[in-house]
Amino acid sequence: MINIAAIEYYLPNNILTNEDISKEFPEWSAEKIKAKIGVESRHIADDDETALDLAFQACEKLFKTYDKSKIDFILFCTQSPDYFLPTTACILQDRLGLSKNIGALDFNLGCSGFVYGLTLAQGLIASGVAKNILLVTAETYSKFLDKNDKSNRTIFGDGAAVTIVEKDDSKEQYKFSVGTDGSGFNNLIVEKGASRNKTQEQPTLFMKGPKIFTFAVENIPTLIQDTLKKNKLKLDEIDLFVFHQASSYMLNYLRNLCNIPEDKFFVDMKNIGNTVSASIPIALKQAFDQGKIKEGFKVMVAGFGVGYSWGAGVLEF
């Protein structure tokens, strides 16, 4: 039913290395950060550079090889929009010079956002509303990080990915699995700045890392099994697993829990970091460019995090 026709991504020019962080926090060596997170450097947006700007740059790369006149819907996933209103997707439509006869909407999700975006795209295509959807995942979490928060500054990087999701009746229609547990909402949160807690201060991200880790361990193995069962597939029928690139430690722990062979599990975040909703499509693009995804491959994607929210599905390339 759906086909991933193209993926491109854009990363800001500013690079924050482990050595840079170690200079600010001498107790954390560059080697210690790499061993703990699996990241050597991450890209950070300029003060005046937004998720919309990153998305625009990614689209400019995409449109070098894809006819933008085919796009009939924009889905824009971000938790760091340019404005409370209007919708960032509407601004992107105008900036890209796309047709005015298209739909455009934002949705606010983090690390599960790409998978949720695929479910929305599949629904729009199945209902006949759209045929060629521009799925945008763009985030600038760095703008929410306290300069003294050494832990989160090692984890998160900024970036944007754009994915073309097309109707393709030659493809198998696989089913997605999604889940929600709002009881953990305050374990990864930007608490101030919106209507509940208005402030003139810079909004700051707060994360209870152990709580997020426990949430993933308790839910993701079941998510993978449920998704396989729903699609009448066995684990060994999946050619590659691409999870949200949270941290190398968490990913390897989950891989072992899910009994996924190492050669079928993609991890490559050492020069990017955790880019939240953009991490899965960036990883898919990297895997494709490295020859780890080939025509006919079945790839399972799984996202999980803030919300709590989680989702997984199978893509046929």
C-alpha positions as a printed NumPy array, in Angstrom:
array([[  0.   ,   0.   ,   0.   ],
       [  2.778,   2.496,   0.86 ],
       [  6.265,   2.876,  -0.492],
       [  9.185,   4.918,   0.832],
       [ 10.165,   6.599,  -2.421],
       [ 12.934,   8.867,  -1.094],
       [ 14.601,  10.097,   2.095],
       [ 16.925,  13.039,   2.642],
       [ 18.181,  14.729,   5.768],
       [ 19.951,  17.896,   6.831],
       [ 22.156,  18.573,   9.845],
       [ 23.178,  22.039,  11.099],
       [ 26.729,  23.186,  10.41 ],
       [ 27.702,  23.659,  14.062],
       [ 29.318,  20.56 ,  15.541],
       [ 29.621,  19.873,  19.268],
       [ 32.236,  17.193,  19.915],
       [ 32.881,  15.103,  22.996],
       [ 36.12 ,  17.024,  23.422],
       [ 34.139,  20.284,  23.524],
       [ 31.884,  18.895,  26.255],
       [ 34.846,  17.492,  28.175],
       [ 36.422,  20.956,  28.31 ],
       [ 33.305,  22.236,  30.1  ],
       [ 32.988,  19.148,  32.311],
       [ 36.484,  17.742,  32.919],
       [ 35.085,  14.833,  34.947],
       [ 33.554,  13.501,  31.696],
       [ 36.246,  12.459,  29.246],
       [ 35.521,  12.189,  25.535],
       [ 36.107,   8.437,  25.756],
       [ 33.655,   8.067,  28.649],
       [ 30.939,   9.886,  26.701],
       [ 31.496,   7.703,  23.62 ],
       [ 31.412,   4.512,  25.689],
       [ 28.218,   5.526,  27.504],
       [ 26.197,   7.089,  24.661],
       [ 27.878,   5.858,  21.488],
       [ 28.242,   9.416,  20.192],
       [ 31.416,  11.299,  19.284],
       [ 29.81 ,  14.485,  17.956],
       [ 26.424,  16.02 ,  17.325],
       [ 25.1  ,  18.932,  15.212],
       [ 23.616,  21.986,  16.936],
       [ 21.357,  24.598,  15.339],
       [ 22.306,  28.273,  15.392],
       [ 20.353,  30.537,  17.751],
       [ 18.298,  31.834,  14.817],
       [ 18.001,  28.45 ,  13.066],
       [ 14.758,  26.537,  13.617],
       [ 13.246,  23.144,  12.866],
       [ 11.502,  24.756,   9.897],
       [ 14.832,  25.984,   8.542],
       [ 16.367,  22.527,   8.868],
       [ 13.342,  20.95 ,   7.189],
       [ 13.538,  23.423,   4.311],
       [ 17.195,  22.552,   3.699],
       [ 16.395,  18.836,   3.729],
       [ 13.588,  19.417,   1.219],
       [ 15.912,  21.375,  -1.067],
       [ 18.179,  18.311,  -1.171],
       [ 15.22 ,  16.023,  -1.801],
       [ 13.838,  18.072,  -4.673],
       [ 17.046,  17.716,  -6.636],
       [ 15.84 ,  14.207,  -7.505],
       [ 12.099,  14.256,  -6.732],
       [  9.359,  16.215,  -8.513],
       [  7.844,  18.403,  -5.805],
       [  4.7  ,  19.021,  -7.877],
       [  3.646,  15.437,  -7.039],
       [  3.295,  16.195,  -3.316],
       [ -0.32 ,  16.424,  -2.185],
       [  0.034,  16.43 ,   1.619],
       [  2.575,  17.568,   4.246],
       [  2.837,  15.895,   7.644],
       [  5.246,  17.832,   9.885],
       [  6.345,  16.21 ,  13.142],
       [  8.14 ,  18.472,  15.627],
       [  8.168,  19.367,  19.315],
       [ 10.09 ,  22.58 ,  18.675],
       [  7.86 ,  24.484,  16.228],
       [  8.643,  27.998,  15.095],
       [  5.405,  29.292,  16.629],
       [  2.554,  28.076,  18.833],
       [  0.529,  29.011,  15.769],
       [  0.389,  28.991,  12.802],
       [  1.178,  25.439,  11.796],
       [  4.776,  24.967,  10.673],
       [  3.632,  22.719,   7.813],
       [  1.669,  25.631,   6.329],
       [  4.731,  27.881,   6.385],
       [  6.819,  25.132,   4.794],
       [  4.285,  24.746,   1.981],
       [  4.66 ,  28.41 ,   1.106],
       [  8.436,  28.506,   1.491],
       [  8.819,  25.504,  -0.826],
       [  6.399,  26.919,  -3.378],
       [  4.197,  23.831,  -3.287],
       [  0.689,  23.693,  -4.656],
       [ -2.045,  25.371,  -2.623],
       [ -4.307,  22.397,  -3.321],
       [ -2.629,  20.205,  -0.714],
       [ -3.175,  19.363,   2.931],
       [ -0.687,  20.342,   5.62 ],
       [ -0.634,  19.689,   9.339],
       [  1.71 ,  19.476,  12.315],
       [  1.726,  16.768,  14.944],
       [  3.592,  16.866,  18.227],
       [  5.446,  13.638,  18.948],
       [  9.062,  12.864,  19.744],
       [ 10.985,   9.649,  19.265],
       [  7.942,   7.698,  18.031],
       [  7.003,  10.471,  15.606],
       [  8.31 ,   8.919,  12.396],
       [  6.395,   5.683,  12.946],
       [  3.234,   7.589,  13.85 ],
       [  3.751,   9.687,  10.725],
       [  3.841,   6.529,   8.621],
       [  0.556,   5.375,  10.156],
       [ -1.036,   8.729,   9.358],
       [  0.339,   8.619,   5.819],
       [ -0.969,   5.106,   5.318],
       [ -4.421,   6.212,   6.504],
       [ -4.477,   9.252,   4.204],
       [ -3.465,   7.099,   1.25 ],
       [ -5.947,   4.303,   2.074],
       [ -8.79 ,   6.842,   2.343],
       [ -7.926,   8.389,  -1.025],
       [ -7.104,  11.802,   0.441],
       [ -3.495,  11.716,  -0.78 ],
       [ -1.104,   9.723,  -2.946],
       [  2.3  ,  11.354,  -2.39 ],
       [  2.997,  12.572,   1.136],
       [  5.919,  14.645,   2.384],
       [  6.607,  13.361,   5.901],
       [  8.831,  15.843,   7.739],
       [ 10.532,  15.05 ,  11.047],
       [ 12.568,  17.967,  12.388],
       [ 13.807,  18.825,  15.841],
       [ 16.006,  21.315,  17.682],
       [ 16.044,  19.91 ,  21.208],
       [ 19.287,  21.808,  21.842],
       [ 17.2  ,  24.948,  22.336],
       [ 15.603,  23.314,  25.394],
       [ 18.849,  22.159,  27.03 ],
       [ 20.374,  23.889,  30.026],
       [ 24.048,  24.669,  29.387],
       [ 24.897,  22.914,  32.667],
       [ 23.001,  19.74 ,  31.745],
       [ 25.975,  17.644,  30.71 ],
       [ 23.95 ,  14.434,  30.43 ],
       [ 21.358,  15.589,  27.897],
       [ 23.881,  17.686,  25.989],
       [ 25.848,  14.513,  25.249],
       [ 22.744,  12.714,  23.967],
       [ 20.768,  15.073,  21.744],
       [ 21.625,  16.543,  18.367],
       [ 19.538,  18.663,  15.999],
       [ 18.441,  17.61 ,  12.542],
       [ 15.663,  17.178,  10.014],
       [ 14.647,  14.344,   7.728],
       [ 12.113,  14.38 ,   4.906],
       [ 10.522,  11.212,   3.574],
       [  8.308,  10.697,   0.541],
       [  5.563,   8.18 ,   1.269],
       [  3.793,   7.131,  -1.932],
       [  0.821,   4.956,  -2.755],
       [  2.059,   1.713,  -4.28 ],
       [ -0.434,  -1.11 ,  -4.804],
       [  2.388,  -3.514,  -5.66 ],
       [  3.628,  -3.365,  -2.055],
       [  2.337,  -5.538,   0.758],
       [  0.124,  -3.629,   3.188],
       [  1.712,  -4.223,   6.565],
       [  0.058,  -3.239,   9.815],
       [  1.473,  -0.914,  12.448],
       [  1.384,  -1.258,  16.221],
       [  1.216,   1.802,  18.478],
       [  0.928,   2.423,  22.195],
       [  0.536,   5.201,  24.738],
       [  1.074,   5.549,  28.481],
       [  0.562,   9.132,  29.56 ],
       [  1.301,   8.293,  33.196],
       [  4.984,   8.81 ,  32.399],
       [  4.521,  12.245,  30.838],
       [  6.639,  14.071,  33.415],
       [  9.708,  11.882,  32.99 ],
       [ 10.634,  13.623,  29.742],
       [  9.16 ,  17.085,  29.627],
       [  9.622,  20.768,  28.845],
       [  7.466,  21.836,  31.749],
       [  7.447,  25.612,  31.373],
       [  6.616,  27.954,  28.532],
       [  3.191,  26.809,  27.364],
       [ -0.237,  27.438,  28.9  ],
       [  0.098,  25.234,  31.991],
       [  3.212,  27.019,  33.285],
       [  3.795,  30.31 ,  31.51 ],
       [  7.198,  31.889,  31.942],
       [  9.476,  34.459,  30.366],
       [ 12.429,  32.184,  30.969],
       [ 13.92 ,  29.9  ,  28.33 ],
       [ 11.982,  26.597,  28.472],
       [ 14.192,  23.748,  29.676],
       [ 14.021,  20.031,  28.958],
       [ 13.981,  17.66 ,  31.927],
       [ 14.562,  13.917,  31.553],
       [ 14.678,  11.104,  34.083],
       [ 16.967,   8.818,  32.124],
       [ 16.51 ,   5.669,  34.261],
       [ 12.717,   5.994,  33.991],
       [ 12.913,   6.254,  30.192],
       [ 15.239,   3.248,  30.072],
       [ 12.876,   1.166,  32.208],
       [  9.902,   2.179,  30.065],
       [ 11.708,   1.005,  26.912],
       [ 12.816,  -2.282,  28.465],
       [  9.283,  -3.038,  29.667],
       [  7.492,  -2.193,  26.418],
       [  9.671,  -2.608,  23.325],
       [ 10.158,  -6.406,  23.319],
       [  6.384,  -6.831,  23.476],
       [  5.948,  -4.198,  20.758],
       [  8.265,  -6.119,  18.419],
       [  6.49 ,  -9.425,  19.058],
       [  3.047,  -7.856,  18.624],
       [  4.063,  -6.258,  15.338],
       [  5.451,  -9.532,  14.007],
       [  2.311, -11.396,  15.062],
       [ -0.004,  -8.784,  13.574],
       [  1.766,  -9.138,  10.225],
       [  2.085, -12.948,  10.405],
       [  5.875, -12.721,  10.241],
       [  8.679, -14.4  ,  12.132],
       [ 11.668, -12.534,  13.466],
       [ 14.038, -14.188,  10.983],
       [ 11.885, -12.962,   8.076],
       [ 12.857,  -9.356,   8.86 ],
       [ 16.009,  -8.354,   6.966],
       [ 16.879,  -5.322,   9.098],
       [ 15.677,  -3.68 ,  12.304],
       [ 15.99 ,   0.095,  12.619],
       [ 15.076,   1.42 ,  16.047],
       [ 14.995,   5.008,  17.244],
       [ 18.647,   5.926,  17.748],
       [ 18.389,   6.711,  21.462],
       [ 21.837,   5.654,  22.708],
       [ 24.081,   2.758,  21.792],
       [ 23.789,   1.302,  25.297],
       [ 19.991,   1.274,  25.237],
       [ 19.881,  -0.052,  21.677],
       [ 22.224,  -2.945,  22.363],
       [ 20.322,  -3.802,  25.541],
       [ 17.028,  -3.856,  23.631],
       [ 18.549,  -5.876,  20.79 ],
       [ 19.566,  -8.594,  23.227],
       [ 16.162,  -8.551,  24.924],
       [ 14.426,  -8.925,  21.567],
       [ 16.822, -11.706,  20.42 ],
       [ 17.719,  -9.779,  17.268],
       [ 20.976, -10.848,  15.569],
       [ 23.594,  -8.103,  15.604],
       [ 24.041,  -8.235,  11.82 ],
       [ 20.335,  -7.434,  11.377],
       [ 20.3  ,  -4.48 ,  13.761],
       [ 21.336,  -1.043,  12.521],
       [ 23.071,   1.471,  14.791],
       [ 24.976,   4.477,  13.446],
       [ 24.688,   7.615,  15.558],
       [ 28.294,   8.373,  16.452],
       [ 28.429,  11.619,  14.449],
       [ 24.766,  12.594,  14.792],
       [ 23.457,  11.793,  18.257],
       [ 19.808,  11.373,  19.176],
       [ 17.801,  13.519,  16.748],
       [ 14.43 ,  12.497,  18.235],
       [ 11.754,  12.064,  15.514],
       [ 14.344,  12.405,  12.739],
       [ 16.552,   9.572,  14.001],
       [ 14.815,   6.638,  12.265],
       [ 14.611,   8.159,   8.756],
       [ 18.217,   9.373,   9.053],
       [ 19.238,   5.842,  10.044],
       [ 17.22 ,   4.377,   7.139],
       [ 19.   ,   6.69 ,   4.71 ],
       [ 22.38 ,   5.748,   6.175],
       [ 21.568,   2.042,   5.987],
       [ 20.45 ,   2.387,   2.373],
       [ 23.582,   4.337,   1.422],
       [ 25.753,   1.713,   3.138],
       [ 24.125,  -1.088,   1.164],
       [ 22.424,  -2.597,   4.203],
       [ 18.959,  -2.155,   2.712],
       [ 18.362,  -3.687,  -0.695],
       [ 15.377,  -4.059,  -2.996],
       [ 12.844,  -6.482,  -1.572],
       [ 14.073,  -6.154,   2.024],
       [ 11.603,  -6.15 ,   4.865],
       [ 12.655,  -3.559,   7.452],
       [ 11.057,  -3.16 ,  10.859],
       [ 11.125,   0.345,  12.326],
       [ 10.409,   1.037,  15.991],
       [ 10.17 ,   4.364,  17.818],
       [  9.682,   4.992,  21.521],
       [ 10.02 ,   7.778,  24.051],
       [  8.432,  11.007,  25.261],
       [  4.74 ,  10.705,  26.058],
       [  5.23 ,   7.845,  26.75 ],
       [  4.459,   6.753,  23.21 ],
       [  5.718,   3.938,  21.034],
       [  5.122,   2.382,  17.653],
       [  6.506,  -0.12 ,  15.164],
       [  5.823,  -1.294,  11.643],
       [  7.255,  -3.156,   8.67 ],
       [  8.37 ,  -1.463,   5.473],
       [  9.07 ,  -3.253,   2.197],
       [ 11.795,  -1.691,   0.068]])
